[in-house]
Amino acid sequence: MNYYIIAGEASGDLHGSNLIKELKKRDSQATFRGWGGDMMEAAGVTLVKHYRDLAFMGFVEVIMNLRTILRNLAFCKEDILSSKPDVLILVDYPGFNLRIAEWAKQQGIKVIYYISPQVWAWKENRVKKMRECIDLMLVILPFEKTYFADKWNWQVDYVGHPLVQVIDEFKASHISDTIGNKPVIALLPGSRKQEILKKLPIMLEVSKRFPEYEFIVAQAPGQEDSFYAPLLQPYSNVSAVRNETYKLLNKASAALVTSGTATLETALFGIPEVVCYKGSNISYQIAKRLIKVKYISLVNLIMDKLVVKELIQNDLTPDNAATELKALLEDNSRKAQLQKDYTDLKNILSAGGNASANAAEKIIAFLG
């Protein structure tokens, strides 16, 4: 079977790579071409374009880069047609992938979507078009199956969350790892330049309040060391790692984490965290009026309560972040409650079993 797969972010690269490995176990003749990152390429994808060339954050930033985005869409369509895939697998990245899905359906290409766009948060009007152009939808959050069935009469498949197995396997094989020379605070400022420049300087200022800790920045795979160096240079107890985010989280005492998949990864490692978000003021004001959910962190959304503190936009200051971090490090009752909530979270996400294997089984069955 000839598969074309598109992932536009670091998390999609991770989940796409694990899905590819499981598909290979079940389809010995499988070939893969697509868009993604180093992990998907290592798993066997002939990589057409790296996600580092695709990532634009926020409404204003997307408008500013619209010409590049449209060129990427046109190039992608041409490449799909020339490679003649048996099926197109789209991993998250909805702004781009939903446009490709609609076009591919018109070309008579089978379309599978793995990791649903978060239409329950905003842009619900996308669902009608999604139903028309997606042949198989695989979701990874337990409430999504009920949401699509009850509100849209659309039967989608819940396969479990792929991070549970990924992190369990990592922790089991890295018990003896060490990192840093002092107790560690992890800084996860995101993967895109725009978001890093907004949040990392604030995170770095917090390091001055905790000289007994080493603050370690998880550098994004798509950004060069030279991008981070001038930001980190003024801080004596700050260092950085590349391609070692899980090793960092596995040994951290606490973390400051940008909103997104990283908040869930941090929770599954059992690490106390403060969730940080700050964007351009225009993008934030637009988002605040459009997004309908109570929380920005996946941890809080899945648990439907405030498990981890969220510092959003103007609330994200060095003083506020330092106050919340101090509480995570020193308040034993808060730490105990957090670990209980983390255990409940993992139990909820583990109910589906091995997500990558489940997704591969669904895809193979669908393709017959």
Rosetta blueprint (number, residue, H / E / L):
1 M L
2 N E
3 Y E
4 Y E
5 I E
6 I E
7 A E
8 G L
9 E L
10 A H
11 S H
12 G H
13 D H
14 L H
15 H H
16 G H
17 S H
18 N H
19 L H
20 I H
21 K H
22 E H
23 L H
24 K H
25 K H
26 R H
27 D L
28 S L
29 Q L
30 A L
31 T E
32 F E
33 R E
34 G E
35 W E
36 G E
37 G L
38 D H
39 M H
40 M H
41 E H
42 A H
43 A H
44 G L
45 V E
46 T E
47 L E
48 V E
49 K E
50 H E
51 Y H
52 R H
53 D H
54 L L
55 A L
56 F L
57 M L
58 G L
59 F H
60 V H
61 E H
62 V H
63 I H
64 M H
65 N L
66 L H
67 R H
68 T H
69 I H
70 L H
71 R H
72 N H
73 L H
74 A H
75 F H
76 C H
77 K H
78 E H
79 D H
80 I H
81 L H
82 S H
83 S H
84 K L
85 P L
86 D L
87 V E
88 L E
89 I E
90 L E
91 V E
92 D L
93 Y L
94 P H
95 G H
96 F H
97 N H
98 L H
99 R H
100 I H
101 A H
102 E H
103 W H
104 A H
105 K H
106 Q H
107 Q L
108 G L
109 I L
110 K E
111 V E
112 I E
113 Y E
114 Y E
115 I L
116 S L
117 P L
118 Q L
119 V L
120 W L
121 A L
122 W L
123 K L
124 E L
125 N L
126 R H
127 V H
128 K H
129 K H
130 M H
131 R H
132 E H
133 C H
134 I L
135 D L
136 L E
137 M E
138 L E
139 V E
140 I L
141 L L
142 P H
143 F H
144 E H
145 K H
146 T H
147 Y H
148 F H
149 A H
150 D H
151 K H
152 W H
153 N L
154 W L
155 Q L
156 V L
157 D E
158 Y E
159 V L
160 G L
161 H L
162 P H
163 L H
164 V H
165 Q H
166 V H
167 I H
168 D H
169 E H
170 F H
171 K H
172 A H
173 S H
174 H L
175 I L
176 S L
177 D L
178 T L
179 I L
180 G L
181 N L
182 K L
183 P L
184 V E
185 I E
186 A E
187 L E
188 L E
189 P L
190 G L
191 S L
192 R L
193 K H
194 Q H
195 E H
196 I H
197 L H
198 K H
199 K H
200 L H
201 P H
202 I H
203 M H
204 L H
205 E H
206 V H
207 S H
208 K H
209 R H
210 F L
211 P L
212 E L
213 Y L
214 E E
215 F E
216 I E
217 V E
218 A E
219 Q E
220 A L
221 P L
222 G L
223 Q L
224 E L
225 D H
226 S H
227 F H
228 Y H
229 A H
230 P H
231 L H
232 L H
233 Q L
234 P L
235 Y L
236 S L
237 N L
238 V E
239 S E
240 A E
241 V E
242 R E
243 N L
244 E L
245 T H
246 Y H
247 K H
248 L H
249 L H
250 N H
251 K H
252 A L
253 S L
254 A E
255 A E
256 L E
257 V E
258 T E
259 S L
260 G L
261 T H
262 A H
263 T H
264 L H
265 E H
266 T H
267 A H
268 L H
269 F L
270 G L
271 I L
272 P L
273 E E
274 V E
275 V E
276 C E
277 Y E
278 K L
279 G L
280 S L
281 N H
282 I H
283 S H
284 Y H
285 Q H
286 I H
287 A H
288 K H
289 R H
290 L H
291 I L
292 K L
293 V L
294 K L
295 Y L
296 I L
297 S L
298 L H
299 V H
300 N H
301 L H
302 I H
303 M H
304 D L
305 K L
306 L L
307 V L
308 V L
309 K E
310 E E
311 L E
312 I E
313 Q H
314 N H
315 D H
316 L L
317 T L
318 P H
319 D H
320 N H
321 A H
322 A H
323 T H
324 E H
325 L H
326 K H
327 A H
328 L H
329 L H
330 E H
331 D L
332 N H
333 S H
334 R H
335 K H
336 A H
337 Q H
338 L H
339 Q H
340 K H
341 D H
342 Y H
343 T H
344 D H
345 L H
346 K H
347 N H
348 I H
349 L H
350 S H
351 A L
352 G L
353 G L
354 N L
355 A H
356 S H
357 A H
358 N H
359 A H
360 A H
361 E H
362 K H
363 I H
364 I H
365 A H
366 F H
367 L H
368 G L
